Structure formats: C-alpha cells, structure tokens
Amino acid sequence: MVLIQLNNQVLQRINNYQALDKFILTINNVEIALTKSFAVAISEAFYSQYLLDNNFAKIDITTEVKSPDTYNILKDILQLKKTEIECDETILKDIFHIGTTLRIQELIDLYKVHIIDQMKIDKNNCIQLLEFYFDISSKEKISECIDFISSHFYEINKDQLKTISKKLGIDILQRIFCNDKLELDGEDSFANFIISLTKESKEFYPLIENIYFEFCNEQTIKDIQNLTNTNNFQNIVNSFGDSLLRIKNHSSKNRNKIIVTLVTNYFESGNGEMSASSIDDSKYIDIINKYRSDDYFITQNIPNSWVQWKIKQNYSIQPTEYIVRTVPDNKGYCDCHLRTWIIEGTTINGETKVLHEVNNSPLDYGEVRKYSLDTKDKFISFKLIQTGKNCTDNNMLRLDVLDFSGKIFRSVN
C-alpha cells in the first residue's frame, strides 16, 4: 500500500475554474464528470479530440481494470477532492492502464514512481518491467529488459512471457531469441515454448527458425514435423537446413545454461561435501554418508547443532527427497538418537528456505528414514538443524547419513 499526494496547484486551479462546459469520461461503462478545461489540460487524448471538435463533451474508453475500487480512486485523483490517497499495486497498475490509454502522464507516473522505480530487475520481475517499458515506448529500457531476459531465459517464468506475447509482437520476441546472450534450460524446452507460441498466433511461425534442431531430442523433432503446414513449412525447412549447416561446419553452439540430470540414486558423498557447526573429540565429518556400521558422527553439546550438505561447484539440485540415519545398527552405541529437526536449504539466489520439519519422531538404531520434498527451487546446500534435544535430553547431534536426490543442474558456463 502506498500513499500518493495530490498537490499539483496548476491542475487544482484549472479544476476550480467555474466554467459551464462539462465533460463525461466513461471507462468500462463507469462515468466520471470533469470540467472540459481540466480534461483538455491533463490528457493528450482529450486535447487531440478538442482540436478536431471543440464541442465534444464525452469520451468512452475500454481498458484493463482489475480492482473495482479503481474507479472511485480515479475520481478522487481527477476531481482533486483529496490531498492524499492510499492505494495498492493493483489499483496503481489499473490507473497506469487508464493513463496510457488517455495519455495522461500524471497517471502513468504514479505507477512508475511508486512501483516500477522501486524495482531492481531480476528473474521474477523482468517480464513485468518489459511490459511496462513497452507500454510507454522506452527503447533504452526495453533493450535492457530484452538482454536480461535472454541471459536468464533458463530461469524466467515463461508463462508470464507467453501471456503478453501477442501484445509484444514478433519483433520483441525475435530480439530475445536472436540475442547473443541467450541461455536456455534446454533446447527441447525452448522448442516446446516456441511451438506453444505458434499455437497462440500464426504470426509467430518465423520464430521456429531460432530452434537448433541438432540439440533437440527425437520427440521434439517429431512434434515439429507434426506442426508442419502450408503456412510454416518454409520456416521449418530453413531451421532444419541451418541446423545441418552448423553440424557440417562444426559451428554448433550449445546455448544451454544448465544441463539437467534426473538422479535416482543418492550421492553417497560423491558430489557433495559435508560440514558441521562443531565436531566432538575423536570424531570427523567425513564419516557421514559412508554407511559404516562401526562408527558415527557427533557434534558437541550445543543447542541448534547442524550438519550441512553442499553440492560441488557449478551444480545445483531440485530435491525430490532426502534420507537420514542417526547411528548404525549397533546396540553398543548410546541412545542419543535424533528426533527433532528441520531441513533448511540455500537456493542458487542465496535465499534460505525451510523445506521440511520433524517434531519428536526419534529414529531407531540403523533406521534409514526417507522424506519427500516438493519444491521448484534449485539449491546449492542443505542443513539439518537439530531444533530440540535428542533422546537422552542433550544437544549433541548424532548422524551418519544425510543425503539428497532429485534433478541435478550443471552450469555449462
């Protein structure tokens, strides 16, 4: 929620000018009464119409408005009845849409100043920023967004891009896909996205020529063959021909930022390294994930003790499950079994997220317990943090197995 101040004295004086001429602005069948002098002063669209016909008294527009509260807020803004108005991002974006349609810079600036200018471009907002700068025709900012989207195409929300694809048109999409900075999460995924765009509009058929078929699997190539018709066959032939020439000339460039492998077996410490908050005397961290029957790892008696599992450099993992064992099946060990903990992960963007929590569920001797994880994030490390005391009521964390499986992503760069 933001607080906007209405203190434009020029518009205030124009609005208070007692002229007999009135003007009706209709937005999606909702009427707002204004003085004609104010309407002409604030809107380029009104002014252009006024130059053609100074007797006009009404203008009717249809535009995207998501919040029903927008109309009352807009009345307060245009009729200058208040000096301060509170509104959220949805209303500000509605006002922006109205502002762009009517060419009212003051309305456009409200959304820009309070929302857009507060953003630093990232994978989550880059599409939103591109749409905004496209709407206001900011060529420099459009280019910045295109470069960012291309270089982060492997991790952006492609559904958001698809939603506004018709609005952006083929020229913007071509600039994204032909960009030297383009990095993909896989040529097949890229091809499938382009196929989905062509189903939205025939205008997008030329985008097929951006697919590198030499890196596509058999199913993707069959999907393209099935897509062939009289409107796109030349684009498909061009793309296949370019792929063959790249192969012949040994000039193919793999544009994948990451290579994905589905791991069904646990690493058994092959791709990860372990660390801990502390290490008790005569123990060592490398015992974890060796699945030995004659030893185990243990920390010192410190609250919130933890063990960290970190994947090797240039890799990340989208985990689907993890396993844990507290001590081997050897009755000679004391009963300091793990029973209360959380699994905390660090994403590729440095965010810390809690993925799983276990409360008062002690593990037995030699028990290997498996838990499923449901996340779309990619992680570079995980911590098992003992958040309560163990079965002998102290804070020593005993552990000899902590391992993860899921989709492994390797950075090509």
Contacts in CASP RR format, 6 or more apart in sequence:
PFRMAT RR
TARGET T0000
AUTHOR 0000-0000-0000
METHOD contacts of the structure
MODEL  1
MVLIQLNNQVLQRINNYQALDKFILTINNVEIALTKSFAVAISEAFYSQY
LLDNNFAKIDITTEVKSPDTYNILKDILQLKKTEIECDETILKDIFHIGT
TLRIQELIDLYKVHIIDQMKIDKNNCIQLLEFYFDISSKEKISECIDFIS
SHFYEINKDQLKTISKKLGIDILQRIFCNDKLELDGEDSFANFIISLTKE
SKEFYPLIENIYFEFCNEQTIKDIQNLTNTNNFQNIVNSFGDSLLRIKNH
SSKNRNKIIVTLVTNYFESGNGEMSASSIDDSKYIDIINKYRSDDYFITQ
NIPNSWVQWKIKQNYSIQPTEYIVRTVPDNKGYCDCHLRTWIIEGTTING
ETKVLHEVNNSPLDYGEVRKYSLDTKDKFISFKLIQTGKNCTDNNMLRLD
VLDFSGKIFRSVN
1 86 0 8 1.000
1 87 0 8 1.000
1 88 0 8 1.000
2 86 0 8 1.000
2 87 0 8 1.000
2 88 0 8 1.000
2 89 0 8 1.000
2 92 0 8 1.000
2 114 0 8 1.000
2 115 0 8 1.000
3 84 0 8 1.000
3 85 0 8 1.000
3 86 0 8 1.000
4 84 0 8 1.000
4 85 0 8 1.000
4 86 0 8 1.000
4 87 0 8 1.000
4 110 0 8 1.000
4 114 0 8 1.000
5 83 0 8 1.000
5 84 0 8 1.000
6 76 0 8 1.000
6 77 0 8 1.000
6 80 0 8 1.000
6 82 0 8 1.000
6 83 0 8 1.000
6 84 0 8 1.000
6 85 0 8 1.000
7 83 0 8 1.000
8 106 0 8 1.000
10 41 0 8 1.000
11 38 0 8 1.000
11 41 0 8 1.000
11 42 0 8 1.000
11 80 0 8 1.000
11 106 0 8 1.000
12 80 0 8 1.000
14 35 0 8 1.000
14 37 0 8 1.000
14 38 0 8 1.000
14 41 0 8 1.000
15 35 0 8 1.000
15 38 0 8 1.000
15 79 0 8 1.000
15 80 0 8 1.000
17 35 0 8 1.000
17 37 0 8 1.000
17 38 0 8 1.000
19 35 0 8 1.000
19 36 0 8 1.000
19 37 0 8 1.000
21 35 0 8 1.000
21 36 0 8 1.000
21 37 0 8 1.000
21 57 0 8 1.000
22 33 0 8 1.000
22 34 0 8 1.000
22 35 0 8 1.000
22 36 0 8 1.000
22 57 0 8 1.000
23 33 0 8 1.000
23 34 0 8 1.000
23 35 0 8 1.000
23 36 0 8 1.000
23 38 0 8 1.000
23 39 0 8 1.000
23 46 0 8 1.000
23 57 0 8 1.000
23 58 0 8 1.000
23 59 0 8 1.000
24 31 0 8 1.000
24 32 0 8 1.000
24 33 0 8 1.000
24 34 0 8 1.000
24 57 0 8 1.000
24 58 0 8 1.000
24 59 0 8 1.000
25 31 0 8 1.000
25 32 0 8 1.000
25 33 0 8 1.000
25 34 0 8 1.000
25 39 0 8 1.000
25 58 0 8 1.000
25 59 0 8 1.000
25 61 0 8 1.000
25 78 0 8 1.000
25 102 0 8 1.000
26 32 0 8 1.000
26 58 0 8 1.000
26 59 0 8 1.000
26 60 0 8 1.000
26 61 0 8 1.000
27 61 0 8 1.000
27 62 0 8 1.000
27 63 0 8 1.000
27 65 0 8 1.000
27 71 0 8 1.000
27 74 0 8 1.000
27 98 0 8 1.000
28 61 0 8 1.000
28 62 0 8 1.000
28 63 0 8 1.000
28 65 0 8 1.000
30 71 0 8 1.000
32 71 0 8 1.000
32 74 0 8 1.000
32 75 0 8 1.000
32 78 0 8 1.000
32 79 0 8 1.000
33 79 0 8 1.000
34 78 0 8 1.000
34 79 0 8 1.000
36 50 0 8 1.000
36 57 0 8 1.000
38 78 0 8 1.000
39 46 0 8 1.000
40 46 0 8 1.000
40 47 0 8 1.000
40 50 0 8 1.000
41 47 0 8 1.000
42 78 0 8 1.000
42 104 0 8 1.000
42 106 0 8 1.000
43 102 0 8 1.000
43 103 0 8 1.000
43 104 0 8 1.000
44 102 0 8 1.000
44 103 0 8 1.000
44 104 0 8 1.000
45 59 0 8 1.000
45 101 0 8 1.000
45 102 0 8 1.000
45 103 0 8 1.000
45 104 0 8 1.000
46 59 0 8 1.000
46 102 0 8 1.000
49 56 0 8 1.000
49 59 0 8 1.000
50 56 0 8 1.000
59 102 0 8 1.000
61 98 0 8 1.000
61 101 0 8 1.000
61 102 0 8 1.000
63 97 0 8 1.000
63 98 0 8 1.000
63 101 0 8 1.000
64 94 0 8 1.000
64 97 0 8 1.000
65 71 0 8 1.000
65 94 0 8 1.000
65 97 0 8 1.000
65 98 0 8 1.000
66 90 0 8 1.000
66 93 0 8 1.000
66 94 0 8 1.000
67 88 0 8 1.000
67 90 0 8 1.000
67 91 0 8 1.000
67 94 0 8 1.000
69 87 0 8 1.000
69 91 0 8 1.000
70 90 0 8 1.000
70 91 0 8 1.000
70 94 0 8 1.000
70 95 0 8 1.000
70 98 0 8 1.000
73 85 0 8 1.000
73 87 0 8 1.000
73 91 0 8 1.000
73 95 0 8 1.000
74 95 0 8 1.000
74 98 0 8 1.000
75 81 0 8 1.000
76 82 0 8 1.000
76 85 0 8 1.000
77 85 0 8 1.000
77 95 0 8 1.000
77 107 0 8 1.000
87 95 0 8 1.000
89 115 0 8 1.000
92 110 0 8 1.000
92 111 0 8 1.000
92 114 0 8 1.000
92 115 0 8 1.000
93 111 0 8 1.000
93 115 0 8 1.000
95 107 0 8 1.000
95 110 0 8 1.000
95 111 0 8 1.000
96 107 0 8 1.000
96 108 0 8 1.000
96 110 0 8 1.000
96 111 0 8 1.000
96 112 0 8 1.000
96 132 0 8 1.000
96 135 0 8 1.000
98 104 0 8 1.000
98 107 0 8 1.000
99 105 0 8 1.000
99 107 0 8 1.000
99 108 0 8 1.000
100 108 0 8 1.000
100 135 0 8 1.000
100 136 0 8 1.000
108 136 0 8 1.000
111 132 0 8 1.000
112 132 0 8 1.000
112 136 0 8 1.000
116 129 0 8 1.000
116 132 0 8 1.000
119 125 0 8 1.000
119 128 0 8 1.000
119 129 0 8 1.000
121 129 0 8 1.000
121 144 0 8 1.000
121 145 0 8 1.000
121 148 0 8 1.000
123 152 0 8 1.000
123 155 0 8 1.000
123 156 0 8 1.000
123 157 0 8 1.000
123 349 0 8 1.000
124 157 0 8 1.000
126 145 0 8 1.000
126 148 0 8 1.000
126 149 0 8 1.000
126 152 0 8 1.000
126 156 0 8 1.000
127 149 0 8 1.000
127 156 0 8 1.000
127 157 0 8 1.000
127 160 0 8 1.000
127 161 0 8 1.000
127 164 0 8 1.000
128 160 0 8 1.000
129 141 0 8 1.000
129 145 0 8 1.000
130 142 0 8 1.000
130 145 0 8 1.000
130 146 0 8 1.000
130 149 0 8 1.000
130 164 0 8 1.000
130 168 0 8 1.000
130 172 0 8 1.000
131 164 0 8 1.000
131 167 0 8 1.000
131 168 0 8 1.000
133 141 0 8 1.000
133 142 0 8 1.000
133 145 0 8 1.000
134 142 0 8 1.000
134 167 0 8 1.000
134 168 0 8 1.000
134 172 0 8 1.000
142 172 0 8 1.000
146 172 0 8 1.000
146 175 0 8 1.000
146 176 0 8 1.000
146 179 0 8 1.000
147 179 0 8 1.000
147 181 0 8 1.000
149 156 0 8 1.000
149 161 0 8 1.000
149 176 0 8 1.000
150 176 0 8 1.000
150 177 0 8 1.000
150 179 0 8 1.000
150 181 0 8 1.000
150 182 0 8 1.000
150 183 0 8 1.000
151 179 0 8 1.000
151 181 0 8 1.000
151 182 0 8 1.000
151 183 0 8 1.000
152 183 0 8 1.000
153 176 0 8 1.000
153 182 0 8 1.000
153 183 0 8 1.000
153 184 0 8 1.000
153 185 0 8 1.000
153 190 0 8 1.000
153 257 0 8 1.000
154 183 0 8 1.000
154 184 0 8 1.000
154 185 0 8 1.000
154 186 0 8 1.000
154 256 0 8 1.000
154 257 0 8 1.000
154 258 0 8 1.000
155 185 0 8 1.000
155 257 0 8 1.000
158 193 0 8 1.000
162 193 0 8 1.000
162 196 0 8 1.000
162 197 0 8 1.000
162 200 0 8 1.000
165 173 0 8 1.000
165 197 0 8 1.000
165 200 0 8 1.000
165 201 0 8 1.000
165 204 0 8 1.000
166 200 0 8 1.000
166 201 0 8 1.000
166 203 0 8 1.000
169 203 0 8 1.000
170 203 0 8 1.000
170 204 0 8 1.000
170 206 0 8 1.000
170 207 0 8 1.000
173 197 0 8 1.000
173 204 0 8 1.000
173 207 0 8 1.000
174 206 0 8 1.000
174 207 0 8 1.000
174 210 0 8 1.000
176 182 0 8 1.000
177 194 0 8 1.000
177 207 0 8 1.000
177 210 0 8 1.000
178 210 0 8 1.000
182 255 0 8 1.000
183 255 0 8 1.000
183 256 0 8 1.000
183 257 0 8 1.000
183 413 0 8 1.000
184 190 0 8 1.000
184 255 0 8 1.000
184 256 0 8 1.000
184 257 0 8 1.000
185 256 0 8 1.000
185 257 0 8 1.000
185 258 0 8 1.000
185 260 0 8 1.000
186 215 0 8 1.000
186 255 0 8 1.000
186 256 0 8 1.000
186 258 0 8 1.000
186 260 0 8 1.000
187 211 0 8 1.000
187 212 0 8 1.000
187 215 0 8 1.000
187 216 0 8 1.000
187 220 0 8 1.000
187 255 0 8 1.000
187 256 0 8 1.000
188 215 0 8 1.000
188 216 0 8 1.000
188 217 0 8 1.000
188 219 0 8 1.000
188 220 0 8 1.000
190 210 0 8 1.000
190 211 0 8 1.000
190 255 0 8 1.000
191 211 0 8 1.000
191 213 0 8 1.000
191 216 0 8 1.000
191 220 0 8 1.000
191 223 0 8 1.000
191 224 0 8 1.000
192 220 0 8 1.000
192 223 0 8 1.000
194 204 0 8 1.000
194 207 0 8 1.000
194 208 0 8 1.000
194 210 0 8 1.000
194 211 0 8 1.000
195 223 0 8 1.000
195 224 0 8 1.000
195 227 0 8 1.000
197 204 0 8 1.000
197 207 0 8 1.000
198 204 0 8 1.000
198 205 0 8 1.000
198 207 0 8 1.000
198 208 0 8 1.000
198 227 0 8 1.000
198 232 0 8 1.000
202 231 0 8 1.000
202 232 0 8 1.000
205 231 0 8 1.000
205 232 0 8 1.000
205 235 0 8 1.000
206 235 0 8 1.000
208 224 0 8 1.000
208 232 0 8 1.000
208 235 0 8 1.000
208 236 0 8 1.000
208 239 0 8 1.000
209 235 0 8 1.000
209 238 0 8 1.000
209 239 0 8 1.000
209 242 0 8 1.000
210 239 0 8 1.000
211 224 0 8 1.000
211 239 0 8 1.000
212 243 0 8 1.000
212 246 0 8 1.000
212 252 0 8 1.000
212 253 0 8 1.000
212 255 0 8 1.000
213 220 0 8 1.000
213 221 0 8 1.000
213 224 0 8 1.000
213 239 0 8 1.000
213 240 0 8 1.000
213 243 0 8 1.000
214 243 0 8 1.000
214 246 0 8 1.000
214 247 0 8 1.000
214 252 0 8 1.000
215 252 0 8 1.000
215 254 0 8 1.000
215 255 0 8 1.000
215 256 0 8 1.000
216 224 0 8 1.000
224 236 0 8 1.000
224 239 0 8 1.000
227 236 0 8 1.000
228 236 0 8 1.000
243 252 0 8 1.000
245 251 0 8 1.000
246 252 0 8 1.000
254 412 0 8 1.000
256 412 0 8 1.000
257 411 0 8 1.000
257 412 0 8 1.000
257 413 0 8 1.000
258 316 0 8 1.000
258 409 0 8 1.000
258 410 0 8 1.000
258 411 0 8 1.000
258 412 0 8 1.000
259 409 0 8 1.000
259 410 0 8 1.000
259 412 0 8 1.000
260 407 0 8 1.000
260 408 0 8 1.000
260 409 0 8 1.000
261 407 0 8 1.000
261 408 0 8 1.000
261 410 0 8 1.000
262 406 0 8 1.000
262 407 0 8 1.000
262 408 0 8 1.000
263 317 0 8 1.000
263 405 0 8 1.000
263 406 0 8 1.000
263 407 0 8 1.000
263 408 0 8 1.000
264 405 0 8 1.000
264 406 0 8 1.000
265 405 0 8 1.000
266 289 0 8 1.000
266 323 0 8 1.000
266 403 0 8 1.000
266 404 0 8 1.000
266 405 0 8 1.000
267 289 0 8 1.000
267 403 0 8 1.000
267 404 0 8 1.000
267 405 0 8 1.000
268 289 0 8 1.000
268 290 0 8 1.000
268 291 0 8 1.000
268 403 0 8 1.000
269 286 0 8 1.000
269 288 0 8 1.000
269 289 0 8 1.000
269 290 0 8 1.000
269 403 0 8 1.000
271 311 0 8 1.000
271 312 0 8 1.000
271 315 0 8 1.000
271 408 0 8 1.000
272 309 0 8 1.000
272 310 0 8 1.000
272 311 0 8 1.000
272 312 0 8 1.000
273 310 0 8 1.000
273 312 0 8 1.000
274 285 0 8 1.000
274 286 0 8 1.000
274 288 0 8 1.000
274 289 0 8 1.000
274 307 0 8 1.000
274 308 0 8 1.000
274 309 0 8 1.000
274 310 0 8 1.000
274 402 0 8 1.000
275 285 0 8 1.000
275 307 0 8 1.000
275 308 0 8 1.000
275 310 0 8 1.000
276 285 0 8 1.000
276 297 0 8 1.000
276 299 0 8 1.000
276 305 0 8 1.000
276 306 0 8 1.000
276 307 0 8 1.000
276 308 0 8 1.000
276 397 0 8 1.000
277 299 0 8 1.000
277 302 0 8 1.000
277 304 0 8 1.000
277 305 0 8 1.000
277 306 0 8 1.000
277 307 0 8 1.000
277 397 0 8 1.000
278 299 0 8 1.000
278 300 0 8 1.000
278 302 0 8 1.000
278 305 0 8 1.000
279 285 0 8 1.000
279 297 0 8 1.000
279 299 0 8 1.000
279 300 0 8 1.000
280 298 0 8 1.000
280 299 0 8 1.000
280 300 0 8 1.000
280 396 0 8 1.000
283 296 0 8 1.000
283 297 0 8 1.000
283 298 0 8 1.000
284 297 0 8 1.000
285 297 0 8 1.000
285 307 0 8 1.000
287 295 0 8 1.000
287 296 0 8 1.000
287 297 0 8 1.000
287 400 0 8 1.000
288 297 0 8 1.000
288 307 0 8 1.000
288 399 0 8 1.000
288 400 0 8 1.000
288 401 0 8 1.000
288 402 0 8 1.000
289 400 0 8 1.000
289 401 0 8 1.000
289 402 0 8 1.000
289 403 0 8 1.000
290 400 0 8 1.000
291 400 0 8 1.000
291 401 0 8 1.000
292 328 0 8 1.000
292 400 0 8 1.000
293 328 0 8 1.000
293 329 0 8 1.000
293 330 0 8 1.000
294 328 0 8 1.000
294 330 0 8 1.000
295 328 0 8 1.000
295 400 0 8 1.000
296 326 0 8 1.000
296 327 0 8 1.000
296 328 0 8 1.000
296 333 0 8 1.000
296 398 0 8 1.000
296 399 0 8 1.000
296 400 0 8 1.000
297 307 0 8 1.000
297 398 0 8 1.000
297 399 0 8 1.000
297 400 0 8 1.000
298 336 0 8 1.000
298 396 0 8 1.000
298 397 0 8 1.000
298 398 0 8 1.000
298 399 0 8 1.000
299 305 0 8 1.000
299 306 0 8 1.000
299 307 0 8 1.000
299 396 0 8 1.000
299 397 0 8 1.000
300 396 0 8 1.000
301 394 0 8 1.000
301 395 0 8 1.000
301 396 0 8 1.000
302 395 0 8 1.000
303 388 0 8 1.000
303 395 0 8 1.000
304 385 0 8 1.000
304 386 0 8 1.000
304 387 0 8 1.000
304 395 0 8 1.000
305 385 0 8 1.000
305 386 0 8 1.000
305 395 0 8 1.000
305 396 0 8 1.000
305 397 0 8 1.000
306 383 0 8 1.000
306 384 0 8 1.000
306 385 0 8 1.000
306 386 0 8 1.000
306 397 0 8 1.000
307 383 0 8 1.000
307 384 0 8 1.000
307 397 0 8 1.000
307 399 0 8 1.000
307 402 0 8 1.000
308 381 0 8 1.000
308 382 0 8 1.000
308 383 0 8 1.000
309 381 0 8 1.000
309 382 0 8 1.000
309 383 0 8 1.000
309 384 0 8 1.000
309 402 0 8 1.000
309 403 0 8 1.000
309 404 0 8 1.000
310 380 0 8 1.000
310 381 0 8 1.000
310 382 0 8 1.000
311 317 0 8 1.000
311 379 0 8 1.000
311 380 0 8 1.000
311 381 0 8 1.000
311 408 0 8 1.000
314 410 0 8 1.000
314 411 0 8 1.000
315 380 0 8 1.000
315 408 0 8 1.000
315 409 0 8 1.000
315 410 0 8 1.000
315 411 0 8 1.000
316 348 0 8 1.000
316 378 0 8 1.000
316 379 0 8 1.000
316 380 0 8 1.000
316 408 0 8 1.000
316 409 0 8 1.000
316 411 0 8 1.000
317 378 0 8 1.000
317 379 0 8 1.000
317 380 0 8 1.000
317 404 0 8 1.000
317 406 0 8 1.000
317 407 0 8 1.000
317 408 0 8 1.000
317 409 0 8 1.000
318 375 0 8 1.000
318 376 0 8 1.000
318 377 0 8 1.000
318 378 0 8 1.000
318 379 0 8 1.000
318 406 0 8 1.000
318 407 0 8 1.000
318 409 0 8 1.000
319 355 0 8 1.000
319 373 0 8 1.000
319 375 0 8 1.000
319 379 0 8 1.000
319 382 0 8 1.000
319 404 0 8 1.000
319 405 0 8 1.000
319 406 0 8 1.000
320 372 0 8 1.000
320 373 0 8 1.000
320 405 0 8 1.000
320 406 0 8 1.000
320 407 0 8 1.000
321 370 0 8 1.000
321 371 0 8 1.000
321 372 0 8 1.000
321 373 0 8 1.000
321 404 0 8 1.000
321 405 0 8 1.000
321 406 0 8 1.000
322 343 0 8 1.000
322 356 0 8 1.000
322 370 0 8 1.000
322 371 0 8 1.000
322 373 0 8 1.000
322 382 0 8 1.000
322 402 0 8 1.000
322 403 0 8 1.000
322 404 0 8 1.000
322 405 0 8 1.000
323 368 0 8 1.000
323 369 0 8 1.000
323 370 0 8 1.000
323 371 0 8 1.000
323 401 0 8 1.000
323 402 0 8 1.000
323 403 0 8 1.000
324 338 0 8 1.000
324 363 0 8 1.000
324 368 0 8 1.000
324 369 0 8 1.000
324 371 0 8 1.000
324 384 0 8 1.000
324 399 0 8 1.000
324 401 0 8 1.000
324 402 0 8 1.000
325 363 0 8 1.000
325 366 0 8 1.000
325 367 0 8 1.000
325 368 0 8 1.000
325 369 0 8 1.000
325 399 0 8 1.000
325 400 0 8 1.000
325 401 0 8 1.000
326 337 0 8 1.000
326 338 0 8 1.000
326 363 0 8 1.000
326 366 0 8 1.000
326 367 0 8 1.000
326 398 0 8 1.000
326 399 0 8 1.000
326 400 0 8 1.000
327 333 0 8 1.000
327 336 0 8 1.000
327 337 0 8 1.000
327 365 0 8 1.000
327 366 0 8 1.000
327 398 0 8 1.000
327 400 0 8 1.000
328 365 0 8 1.000
328 366 0 8 1.000
328 400 0 8 1.000
329 365 0 8 1.000
329 366 0 8 1.000
330 365 0 8 1.000
331 365 0 8 1.000
333 365 0 8 1.000
334 392 0 8 1.000
335 391 0 8 1.000
335 392 0 8 1.000
336 390 0 8 1.000
336 391 0 8 1.000
336 392 0 8 1.000
336 394 0 8 1.000
336 396 0 8 1.000
336 398 0 8 1.000
337 362 0 8 1.000
337 363 0 8 1.000
337 364 0 8 1.000
337 365 0 8 1.000
337 390 0 8 1.000
337 391 0 8 1.000
337 398 0 8 1.000
338 362 0 8 1.000
338 363 0 8 1.000
338 386 0 8 1.000
338 390 0 8 1.000
338 397 0 8 1.000
338 398 0 8 1.000
338 399 0 8 1.000
339 358 0 8 1.000
339 360 0 8 1.000
339 361 0 8 1.000
339 362 0 8 1.000
339 363 0 8 1.000
339 388 0 8 1.000
339 390 0 8 1.000
339 391 0 8 1.000
340 358 0 8 1.000
340 359 0 8 1.000
340 360 0 8 1.000
340 361 0 8 1.000
340 386 0 8 1.000
340 387 0 8 1.000
340 388 0 8 1.000
340 389 0 8 1.000
341 357 0 8 1.000
341 358 0 8 1.000
341 384 0 8 1.000
341 385 0 8 1.000
341 386 0 8 1.000
341 387 0 8 1.000
341 388 0 8 1.000
342 354 0 8 1.000
342 356 0 8 1.000
342 357 0 8 1.000
342 358 0 8 1.000
342 384 0 8 1.000
342 385 0 8 1.000
342 387 0 8 1.000
343 354 0 8 1.000
343 355 0 8 1.000
343 356 0 8 1.000
343 357 0 8 1.000
343 371 0 8 1.000
343 373 0 8 1.000
343 382 0 8 1.000
343 383 0 8 1.000
343 384 0 8 1.000
343 385 0 8 1.000
344 352 0 8 1.000
344 353 0 8 1.000
344 354 0 8 1.000
344 355 0 8 1.000
344 382 0 8 1.000
344 383 0 8 1.000
344 385 0 8 1.000
345 352 0 8 1.000
345 353 0 8 1.000
345 354 0 8 1.000
345 355 0 8 1.000
345 379 0 8 1.000
345 381 0 8 1.000
345 382 0 8 1.000
345 383 0 8 1.000
346 352 0 8 1.000
346 379 0 8 1.000
346 380 0 8 1.000
346 381 0 8 1.000
346 382 0 8 1.000
347 353 0 8 1.000
347 377 0 8 1.000
347 378 0 8 1.000
347 379 0 8 1.000
347 380 0 8 1.000
348 377 0 8 1.000
348 378 0 8 1.000
348 379 0 8 1.000
348 380 0 8 1.000
350 380 0 8 1.000
351 377 0 8 1.000
353 375 0 8 1.000
353 377 0 8 1.000
355 373 0 8 1.000
355 375 0 8 1.000
355 382 0 8 1.000
356 371 0 8 1.000
356 373 0 8 1.000
357 387 0 8 1.000
358 371 0 8 1.000
362 391 0 8 1.000
363 369 0 8 1.000
368 401 0 8 1.000
378 409 0 8 1.000
382 402 0 8 1.000
382 404 0 8 1.000
384 397 0 8 1.000
384 399 0 8 1.000
384 402 0 8 1.000
386 395 0 8 1.000
386 397 0 8 1.000
388 395 0 8 1.000
389 395 0 8 1.000
390 396 0 8 1.000
390 397 0 8 1.000
390 398 0 8 1.000
END
